[in-house]
């Protein structure tokens, strides 16, 4: 599970540097793994679920786990049979690296 905060291209406001760096590192690790597995037919997905009310997201986040999980699952299932690595949001839209 990645985050939109891990997008270097979309970082126009700064802040949350340690969290952003950890997600950017995860994205880089997956990109390296995908490059080494270029012929692999599996779908590889980094997903940015959005700001969710969790222990990390806090009570001010706009979406609950119950609202978000069904969409996450549907989006992941839709990736089956699509080889390669994608960085997407919970709706399946591409997130800039």
DAFENRA-V269666 format. One line per field, one symbol per residue. phi: phi as a letter, one per 30 degrees, with the letter a starting at -180 (. if undefined). psi: psi as a letter, one per 40 degrees, with the letter a starting at -180 (. if undefined). burial: # if it has 16 or more other ideal C-beta (glycine too) atoms within 10 Angstrom, else .. A space follows every 50 residues. Layout:
phi->???
psi->???
burial->???
This chain:
phi->.caedddddcdcciiheddedddddeddddddedddcedddddbbcccdj dcdbeddiddddbdddddeedededddddeicdjcbcbcdcjddcdd
psi->haideehddegeeaifddddddddddddddddddddfdeheihhhhhhea hihadddieeieiidddddddddddddeehegiihihiaeeeihhi.
burial->.######...#........#..##..#..#...#.........####### ###...#.....#....#..##..#...#.....#.####....#..
